[in-house]
Amino acid sequence: MKAMLYLSGKEEPVAVFDEVTIVTMNDNHKVSPARISYKSKQLSSGKAMVELYRHEKMRLQLEDGQEAEVLLTHSSLDMEGNAVGVLRVLGDFKEAAHA
């Protein structure tokens, strides 16, 4: 599944993810158990560098219309030069209000 990441209050995506996978952590993660792993050919789609907003809530919109507030937990590069990482989902997914 694909997804787009938005900074709070912005209409243009700061990142476009080619692949995302939703994972629910075990019982040790009672608060915010959902994580999203992502893969992207180019992490930053605009002028803003996603890594600089690590401590700010962002909005993730999945291609199926769901969205959630997220925090960037991890960001790196894989062996093919793709940006990969993990987002922590804050709260629950909901239907996109911006669709």
C-alpha positions as CSV (number, residue, x, y, z in Angstrom):
1,M,0.0,0.0,0.0
2,K,1.2,3.6,-0.7
3,A,0.8,6.6,1.6
4,M,1.6,10.3,1.9
5,L,2.9,12.1,4.9
6,Y,1.9,15.7,5.7
7,L,3.3,18.2,8.2
8,S,0.6,19.6,10.6
9,G,-1.5,22.2,8.8
10,K,0.1,21.7,5.4
11,E,-1.8,20.7,2.2
12,E,1.3,19.4,0.2
13,P,2.9,16.1,1.3
14,V,6.3,16.2,2.8
15,A,6.9,12.6,1.8
16,V,5.4,10.0,-0.5
17,F,5.9,6.4,0.5
18,D,6.0,3.7,-2.1
19,E,5.3,0.9,0.4
20,V,3.9,0.9,3.9
21,T,3.2,-2.0,6.3
22,I,1.1,-1.6,9.4
23,V,2.3,-3.7,12.4
24,T,0.6,-4.0,15.8
25,M,3.1,-4.5,18.6
26,N,2.6,-7.0,21.4
27,D,1.2,-6.5,25.0
28,N,4.4,-4.6,26.1
29,H,3.3,-1.6,24.0
30,K,0.0,-0.5,25.7
31,V,0.2,3.1,24.5
32,S,0.5,3.5,20.7
33,P,0.9,-0.2,19.8
34,A,0.6,0.4,16.0
35,R,3.8,1.1,13.9
36,I,4.1,1.7,10.2
37,S,7.2,0.7,8.3
38,Y,7.8,2.5,5.1
39,K,10.0,2.4,2.0
40,S,10.4,5.3,-0.4
41,K,12.7,6.1,-3.4
42,Q,12.9,9.7,-2.1
43,L,11.8,10.5,1.4
44,S,11.4,14.2,1.2
45,S,9.0,15.2,-1.7
46,G,9.3,19.0,-1.1
47,K,11.8,21.4,0.4
48,A,11.2,20.3,4.0
49,M,13.4,17.5,5.3
50,V,11.2,15.0,7.2
51,E,14.1,14.1,9.6
52,L,14.0,17.7,11.0
53,Y,10.4,17.2,12.1
54,R,11.0,14.0,14.1
55,H,9.4,15.4,17.3
56,E,6.3,16.9,15.7
57,K,3.1,15.2,15.0
58,M,2.5,14.6,11.3
59,R,-0.6,13.2,9.4
60,L,-0.2,10.0,7.4
61,Q,-2.8,9.3,4.7
62,L,-3.0,5.8,3.3
63,E,-4.2,5.2,-0.2
64,D,-7.3,3.4,1.1
65,G,-8.5,6.7,2.6
66,Q,-7.5,6.1,6.2
67,E,-5.4,8.6,8.1
68,A,-3.7,8.9,11.5
69,E,-1.3,11.2,13.4
70,V,2.2,9.8,13.5
71,L,5.7,10.5,14.8
72,L,8.9,9.6,12.9
73,T,10.6,6.9,15.0
74,H,13.4,5.7,12.7
75,S,14.8,6.7,9.3
76,S,17.6,5.1,7.3
77,L,18.7,3.9,3.9
78,D,18.5,0.3,2.6
79,M,21.1,-1.4,0.4
80,E,19.4,-0.1,-2.8
81,G,19.4,3.5,-1.6
82,N,15.7,3.6,-0.6
83,A,14.6,5.6,2.4
84,V,13.2,3.1,5.0
85,G,11.9,3.7,8.5
86,V,9.2,3.4,11.1
87,L,6.4,5.7,12.1
88,R,4.6,5.4,15.5
89,V,0.8,5.8,15.2
90,L,-0.7,8.1,17.8
91,G,-4.2,7.0,18.5
92,D,-6.4,5.2,15.9
93,F,-6.9,5.3,12.2
94,K,-9.9,7.2,10.9
95,E,-11.4,8.0,7.6
96,A,-9.6,10.9,5.9
97,A,-11.2,14.2,6.4
98,H,-9.1,15.7,3.6
99,A,-9.9,13.2,0.9
